[in-house]
Amino acid sequence: MSSDRYELVFSEGPDMSEDVVVVTATGQAGPGGHPVYADATGIVRAEISDQEEVRVLASGGGQDPARVVRVRPLP
């Protein structure tokens, strides 16, 4: 299943609070050959496979991308 937009749900800190970021297809392919999605700022970038496997991509030097808990397709 493939979508043009997804919600990425990140876990944060010991209390496991969540941050949700909406990403949209960029038209680019990632290192695994799957589509790359980015948020409106371009800071959050992720490669999402057709099996909804997510690889968060660093968009700048020194970044340590957070671990994605879930990905949800949007209409």
N, C-alpha and C positions, 0 to 999 in steps of 0.2 A: 504494500500500500504506500502511495506517495502523495504528498500534499505540498502546496506552495507555501504554507505557513504552519509553524509548530509552536507550542509552548514548551520551553525547557524548564524543568523544575529542579532547582539546586537546593541541596541541604546545606545549612550553615551552622557552624558551632556545635557545642555540646548539647544545646537544647533542641537541636535538629529543626530549627525554624526553617521555613522555606522561602525562597525567592523565585518568582516566576518571570521569565523573559520570553517575549514573543520574537521569533525569528522568521525571516522570509527568504525564499530562494534567491541566490545571487546570480545564477546562471554559470557558476564556476564549479569545477570538480575538485574534490580534495585528494589527499595522497592515496586513499583507498579506491578512488575512481567514482565515489558517490557524490551527490550534490552537496554543495556548501550553502549554509543558511547563515544569515547575520541579523543582528538587531538593528534598530534604526541608527544607532551611533556607530556601528561597525566594530565595536569593541568585542561583543560576544559573537564568536563565529564557531559553527559546528558543522561537521560532516555527518549526514544522516542517511543510513542505508535504507533500501526498500523493506528491510525487516525491522526498521525503526531502532537500529543500533546507532548509538551516538558517540562521536569522537569530538570532544571540544578542542578547537584549534587556538593556539596562542596567536593574538593579533598584534603583539608588540614584545619587545625584549623584556626579559625579567618577569614575565607573567607566569603565574602558577594557576592554571585553570582549575576551577572548582569541579567537584565530582557531580555529574548529572544523576539525579535519582530517577526521573521519569521524563518521557517525551510524549506529548499529546498532539495529534494532528488537529488543525483548525480548519473550518470550512472556508 
